[in-house]
Amino acid sequence: MKIGVSAYSYSQCDMDAIQIVHKAKEMEFDYIEFSGLPKLPENTDPVEYAKKIKQECDKVGLTIVNYAVGADLLNNDLDQEVERLKREVDVAKELGSPCMRHDATWGFANMEDGPKGFDNALPVLIKGYRAVTEYAEQLGIKTTIENHGFFCQDSERVEKLILGVGHPNFGLLLDVGNFLCVDEDPVKAVGRLLPYVFHAHAKDFHIKSGMVVSPGDGWFRSRGGNYLRGSIIGHGNAPVFQCIGLLKRAGYDGVLSIEFEGLEDPIKGIAIGKKNLEHYIELA
């Protein structure tokens, strides 16, 4: 198992994509992933900018392992959203990324006709994901869903979607901490989804019970009302070490990307998390 970093971890820093590349290499990472193209210059073609990022990564010796983008297959026109995502696949191709994650949806925007459950959305999501992954397969790129966004976050829902798409080119970007956002035990969730993992994120959270008064700024609430705040890996309450053990014993030998979203200085938070992850992987 190898350690990488998500460019998203540097989002609190005043850096563009090229600067992030150099900072990641300075911090002794060999693998990086991008969440969109940070600070894409105005009126710049994303495909052309992706080429520049790839050239810079090649120059410093940094391998791009994933490209992640937002999407809403449920509330946008499905055909138009699929076509937009295909253009993002083209960006991933120019980055040289073997994998692209795109969102499913944050849920039904219009609830006027009464409650709408996940199973109601599933046929649309399956159709959209399958169309995108069939296109991506032609370019040698795998596509994934990540367990985030509340609506498509539970392990049962993620598994239903992956099995529904039923395509060998489509799988999971597993974030070991994100299950806490829907109050699911990460250990049980990771154990359930191990067969579908294409790529993985290491993330940690501080947790406070929803039974207490709000801890204030910097915290958000889980679907069940508990309080969460991003933390340095190893400083929070997520069972990161145990989940790494599950991945390791399942034979996962890909990249584990740090995704830091704490309140601490990002450079310090990423560096401490990297050191802790190296120790966890060695011991797991």
C-alpha positions as CSV (number, residue, x, y, z in Angstrom):
1,M,0.0,0.0,0.0
2,K,1.3,3.4,-1.0
3,I,0.6,6.9,0.5
4,G,-0.5,9.8,-1.7
5,V,-2.2,13.1,-1.1
6,S,-5.3,14.8,-2.5
7,A,-4.8,18.3,-3.8
8,Y,-8.0,19.0,-1.9
9,S,-6.0,18.8,1.3
10,Y,-4.3,22.1,0.2
11,S,-7.5,23.9,-0.4
12,Q,-7.0,26.3,2.5
13,C,-3.6,27.3,1.0
14,D,-3.4,30.0,-1.6
15,M,-2.0,27.7,-4.3
16,D,-2.8,26.8,-7.8
17,A,-2.5,23.3,-9.2
18,I,1.2,23.8,-10.3
19,Q,2.1,25.1,-6.9
20,I,0.4,22.2,-5.2
21,V,2.4,19.8,-7.3
22,H,5.7,21.3,-6.1
23,K,4.5,21.4,-2.5
24,A,3.4,17.8,-2.6
25,K,6.8,16.7,-3.9
26,E,8.6,18.9,-1.4
27,M,6.6,17.0,1.3
28,E,8.0,13.7,-0.2
29,F,4.8,12.4,-1.8
30,D,5.1,10.3,-4.9
31,Y,1.4,10.2,-5.7
32,I,-1.2,12.9,-6.0
33,E,-4.8,13.2,-7.0
34,F,-6.8,16.2,-8.0
35,S,-10.3,17.3,-7.0
36,G,-11.1,19.5,-10.0
37,L,-8.3,21.7,-11.3
38,P,-7.5,24.1,-8.5
39,K,-7.5,27.8,-9.5
40,L,-8.1,27.0,-13.2
41,P,-7.1,30.3,-14.9
42,E,-10.0,32.2,-16.5
43,N,-10.8,31.4,-20.1
44,T,-8.4,28.4,-20.0
45,D,-9.4,25.1,-21.6
46,P,-9.4,22.5,-18.8
47,V,-8.0,19.8,-21.2
48,E,-5.0,22.1,-22.1
49,Y,-4.4,23.0,-18.5
50,A,-4.5,19.3,-17.6
51,K,-1.7,18.8,-20.0
52,K,0.4,21.4,-18.2
53,I,-0.3,19.8,-14.8
54,K,0.7,16.4,-16.2
55,Q,4.0,17.8,-17.6
56,E,4.8,19.4,-14.3
57,C,4.1,16.2,-12.4
58,D,6.3,14.3,-14.8
59,K,9.1,16.8,-14.3
60,V,9.2,16.5,-10.5
61,G,8.4,12.7,-10.4
62,L,4.8,12.8,-9.2
63,T,2.2,10.2,-10.3
64,I,-1.4,11.3,-10.7
65,V,-3.7,8.5,-9.4
66,N,-7.2,10.0,-9.5
67,Y,-9.3,12.9,-10.7
68,A,-12.5,13.7,-8.8
69,V,-15.3,16.0,-10.0
70,G,-18.8,16.9,-8.8
71,A,-22.0,15.8,-10.5
72,D,-25.7,15.5,-10.0
73,L,-27.3,12.9,-12.1
74,L,-30.6,13.2,-10.4
75,N,-31.5,16.9,-10.6
76,N,-29.8,17.9,-13.9
77,D,-30.8,16.7,-17.3
78,L,-29.3,13.3,-17.4
79,D,-28.1,13.3,-21.0
80,Q,-26.5,16.7,-20.6
81,E,-24.8,15.7,-17.3
82,V,-23.4,12.5,-18.8
83,E,-22.0,14.5,-21.7
84,R,-20.4,17.0,-19.3
85,L,-18.9,14.2,-17.4
86,K,-17.5,12.6,-20.5
87,R,-15.5,15.9,-21.1
88,E,-14.2,15.5,-17.5
89,V,-13.1,12.0,-18.5
90,D,-11.1,13.7,-21.3
91,V,-9.4,15.9,-18.7
92,A,-8.6,12.8,-16.7
93,K,-7.0,11.3,-19.8
94,E,-4.8,14.3,-20.3
95,L,-3.8,14.2,-16.6
96,G,-2.7,10.6,-17.2
97,S,-5.0,9.5,-14.3
98,P,-6.1,5.8,-14.4
99,C,-9.2,6.6,-12.3
100,M,-12.0,9.3,-12.1
101,R,-14.5,9.7,-9.4
102,H,-17.7,11.6,-10.0
103,D,-20.6,12.3,-7.6
104,A,-24.0,10.8,-7.9
105,T,-26.3,13.4,-6.3
106,W,-27.0,15.1,-3.0
107,G,-30.6,13.9,-3.1
108,F,-33.9,15.1,-4.6
109,A,-34.0,18.8,-4.9
110,N,-37.8,18.8,-5.2
111,M,-39.7,17.0,-2.4
112,E,-43.1,18.6,-3.1
113,D,-44.7,15.4,-4.2
114,G,-43.7,13.7,-1.0
115,P,-40.7,11.7,0.3
116,K,-38.4,10.2,-2.3
117,G,-36.1,7.4,-1.2
118,F,-32.8,6.2,-2.5
119,D,-34.4,3.3,-4.4
120,N,-36.5,5.8,-6.4
121,A,-33.3,7.5,-7.6
122,L,-31.4,4.3,-8.2
123,P,-32.5,3.6,-11.9
124,V,-31.4,7.1,-12.9
125,L,-28.1,6.9,-11.1
126,I,-27.3,3.5,-12.6
127,K,-28.0,4.7,-16.1
128,G,-25.8,7.8,-15.7
129,Y,-22.9,6.0,-14.1
130,R,-23.0,3.2,-16.7
131,A,-22.9,5.6,-19.6
132,V,-19.9,7.5,-18.2
133,T,-17.9,4.4,-17.3
134,E,-18.5,2.8,-20.8
135,Y,-17.0,6.0,-22.3
136,A,-14.2,6.1,-19.8
137,E,-13.4,2.4,-20.5
138,Q,-12.6,3.3,-24.1
139,L,-9.9,5.7,-22.8
140,G,-8.5,3.2,-20.3
141,I,-9.9,5.0,-17.3
142,K,-11.9,3.4,-14.5
143,T,-14.7,5.4,-12.8
144,T,-15.9,5.3,-9.2
145,I,-18.4,6.6,-6.8
146,E,-17.1,7.8,-3.4
147,N,-19.1,7.3,-0.2
148,H,-19.9,10.9,0.4
149,G,-22.7,13.5,-0.1
150,F,-25.1,12.0,2.5
151,F,-27.6,10.6,0.0
152,C,-25.2,8.0,-1.6
153,Q,-23.0,7.5,1.4
154,D,-24.2,4.4,3.4
155,S,-22.4,1.2,2.5
156,E,-25.7,-0.5,1.6
157,R,-26.6,2.2,-0.8
158,V,-23.1,2.3,-2.4
159,E,-23.2,-1.5,-2.8
160,K,-26.6,-1.3,-4.5
161,L,-25.4,1.3,-6.9
162,I,-22.2,-0.6,-7.8
163,L,-24.1,-3.9,-8.3
164,G,-26.8,-2.1,-10.3
165,V,-24.3,-0.6,-12.7
166,G,-22.8,-4.0,-13.0
167,H,-19.7,-3.0,-15.0
168,P,-16.2,-4.2,-14.4
169,N,-14.9,-0.7,-15.1
170,F,-16.9,0.9,-12.3
171,G,-16.2,0.6,-8.6
172,L,-15.6,2.4,-5.3
173,L,-13.4,5.2,-4.1
174,L,-13.4,4.2,-0.5
175,D,-13.1,7.0,2.1
176,V,-12.5,5.3,5.5
177,G,-13.8,8.3,7.5
178,N,-16.8,9.5,5.5
179,F,-19.2,6.8,6.8
180,L,-19.3,8.8,10.0
181,C,-21.3,11.5,8.2
182,V,-24.2,9.1,8.0
183,D,-23.5,7.7,11.5
184,E,-22.4,4.3,10.1
185,D,-19.6,2.3,11.7
186,P,-16.6,2.6,9.3
187,V,-15.2,-0.8,10.2
188,K,-18.4,-2.6,9.3
189,A,-18.9,-0.5,6.2
190,V,-15.3,-1.0,4.9
191,G,-15.6,-4.7,5.6
192,R,-18.7,-4.8,3.4
193,L,-17.3,-2.8,0.5
194,L,-13.8,-4.3,0.2
195,P,-14.6,-6.3,-3.0
196,Y,-15.4,-3.1,-4.9
197,V,-12.4,-0.8,-4.0
198,F,-10.5,0.8,-6.8
199,H,-8.9,3.6,-4.8
200,A,-9.0,4.8,-1.2
201,H,-8.8,8.0,0.9
202,A,-7.5,8.3,4.5
203,K,-9.5,10.8,6.5
204,D,-10.1,11.3,10.2
205,F,-12.8,13.2,12.2
206,H,-13.3,14.5,15.7
207,I,-16.7,13.4,16.9
208,K,-19.1,14.8,19.5
209,S,-22.5,13.4,20.4
210,G,-25.6,15.2,19.2
211,M,-26.7,15.0,22.8
212,V,-24.4,17.9,23.8
213,V,-24.6,21.6,22.9
214,S,-23.1,22.6,19.6
215,P,-19.3,23.0,19.9
216,G,-19.5,26.0,17.6
217,D,-17.7,27.1,14.4
218,G,-15.7,24.4,12.4
219,W,-18.1,21.6,13.1
220,F,-20.9,20.2,11.0
221,R,-23.7,17.7,11.8
222,S,-24.0,14.1,10.6
223,R,-27.3,12.9,9.1
224,G,-28.2,11.7,12.6
225,G,-27.3,15.0,14.3
226,N,-23.9,14.2,15.7
227,Y,-21.1,16.8,15.4
228,L,-18.1,16.2,13.2
229,R,-14.9,18.2,12.5
230,G,-12.1,17.2,10.2
231,S,-8.9,16.2,12.0
232,I,-5.3,15.3,11.5
233,I,-5.1,11.6,10.7
234,G,-4.5,9.8,14.0
235,H,-5.8,12.7,16.2
236,G,-9.5,12.0,15.6
237,N,-12.0,9.3,16.5
238,A,-12.3,7.5,13.1
239,P,-10.9,3.9,13.3
240,V,-8.4,4.6,10.6
241,F,-5.8,2.1,11.8
242,Q,-8.4,-0.7,11.9
243,C,-9.7,0.1,8.4
244,I,-6.2,0.1,7.0
245,G,-5.7,-3.4,8.5
246,L,-8.9,-4.5,6.7
247,L,-7.6,-3.1,3.4
248,K,-4.2,-4.6,3.8
249,R,-5.5,-8.1,4.7
250,A,-7.9,-7.9,1.7
251,G,-4.8,-7.4,-0.6
252,Y,-5.3,-3.8,-1.5
253,D,-2.0,-2.6,-2.7
254,G,-3.0,0.7,-4.4
255,V,-2.6,4.3,-3.2
256,L,-4.1,5.6,0.1
257,S,-4.5,9.3,-0.4
258,I,-4.6,11.7,2.5
259,E,-7.6,14.0,2.4
260,F,-7.2,16.6,5.1
261,E,-10.0,19.0,6.0
262,G,-9.1,20.0,9.6
263,L,-8.9,23.5,11.1
264,E,-5.1,23.1,11.7
265,D,-2.5,24.5,9.4
266,P,-2.8,22.3,6.3
267,I,0.9,21.7,5.7
268,K,1.4,20.7,9.3
269,G,-1.8,18.6,9.3
270,I,-0.8,16.7,6.1
271,A,2.7,16.1,7.3
272,I,1.6,14.7,10.7
273,G,-1.0,12.6,9.0
274,K,1.5,11.2,6.5
275,K,3.8,10.2,9.3
276,N,1.0,8.5,11.2
277,L,-0.2,6.7,8.1
278,E,3.3,5.3,7.4
279,H,3.3,3.9,10.9
280,Y,-0.2,2.5,10.6
281,I,0.5,0.7,7.3
282,E,3.7,-0.8,8.8
283,L,1.8,-2.2,11.9
284,A,-1.5,-3.2,10.3
